Amino acid sequence: MLLEICAYNIQSCLTAQKAGASRIELCADPDVGGTTPSYGLIRYAIEKLSIPIFPMIRPRGGNFVYDEDELAIMKQDILMCRELGCPGIATGVLLANGRIDVPNLTRLVEWAHPMAVTCHKAFDRTIDAAQALEDVIAAGCSRVLTSGLCAIAFEGATVLAQLMQQASNRIIIMPGGGVRSSNIAKLVRATNAAEYHSSGIVQKSESYLADGEEIRMMVEALTKYELKN
């Protein structure tokens, strides 16, 4: 089982790797839920870490409805990540009606190839989880990060379990949102997902620094469950 950590700085990347995380979703601007990190941060993280780094591709905070200028910026950021050797990215794009923008998400996936593409929690702004999953699969994404259209993943466990069944190995469902050592074992039992996502930050940290002990306990919980099953 795999734990991905959302990191907003190089300190958190290094802490997460040392604590046993398997992958980093690298972001900037935590106060708006994450945007595209700088070239310098991406390159430095690649040089310093041995685990995969998936930069977020999001040009601004707010909604996930983008115009052609913003999509052009996203293309350049995607090409930058590809040139730097990132194995994947996290991104998402919606229509004004709350559905997945399949044509433009497909464009993002095509620009990213051969990098893997995670549809991030733009998915949780959609109006129909089942239809959104089919749309994300049609666009060519490798995985979807979701809390089951709820504020936190454990509250959306029922929807997450339904998405797991619907996906039927066509795409990876990665629960995320409020995932902590105190609830990850329950979430595993409820969803049986293979990958999980957490910021693992120090509680009330103004610097959004990762908590190494918290991450270690989440990794340990996943390992224990895997060994038992």
Buried (B, 14 or more C-beta within 10 A) or exposed (E): BBBBBBBBBBEBBBBBBEBBBBBBBBBBBBEEBBBBBEBEBBBEBBEEBEBBBBBBBBBEEEEBBBEEEBBEBBBEBBEBBBEBEBBBBBBBBBBEEBBBBBEBBBBBBEBBEEBBBBBBBBBBBBEEBEEBBBBBBEBBBBBBBBBBBBEBBBBBBEBBBBBBEBBEEEBBBBBBBBBBBEBBBEBBEBBBBBBBBBBBBBEEEEEBBBBBEBBBBBBBBBEEBEEEE
